[in-house]
Amino acid sequence: MTEIIRTNIGVSTYLMPTGSLADKESLASLRAAFDKCIEGGITKVVVNMERVSSLTGEVLEFLLDTQDTLVAMGGQLSVIHPNALLKDIFKITDFGKFIEVKDLP
């Protein structure tokens, strides 16, 4: 199962999954982390993908749905620090057209 590290910086909450997001248990961990944010009224969430080795289409779909939820609450979702594989996935799926993706400097 993927560990999700949570930190708060200013008005944003940062979630950093570690490992693969390619199984149902990992998606459940990510979902639980977002549920805690939403239940706590946190609407600006940044997912740091620096330590994510891979992910599935289900995770992309979940992130898009979560973006819709956060926007409806007046917030936003962004993704930072994707590795080369994730950048390719985001490019092929046009993920970056719907959710802000920021690269490493």
ZIKAJO-V454167 format. One record per helix or strand of 2 or more residues. SS is the DSSP state (H for helix, E for strand). FROM is the first residue (numbers start at 1). TO is the last residue. If there is no record, write none. Layout:
# ZIKAJO-V454167
ss = (SS/SS)
from = (FROM/FROM)
to = (TO/TO)
This chain:
# ZIKAJO-V454167
ss = (E/E/H/E/E/H/E/H/H/E)
from = (3/12/24/44/52/57/76/84/95/100)
to = (9/21/39/48/55/72/80/93/97/102)
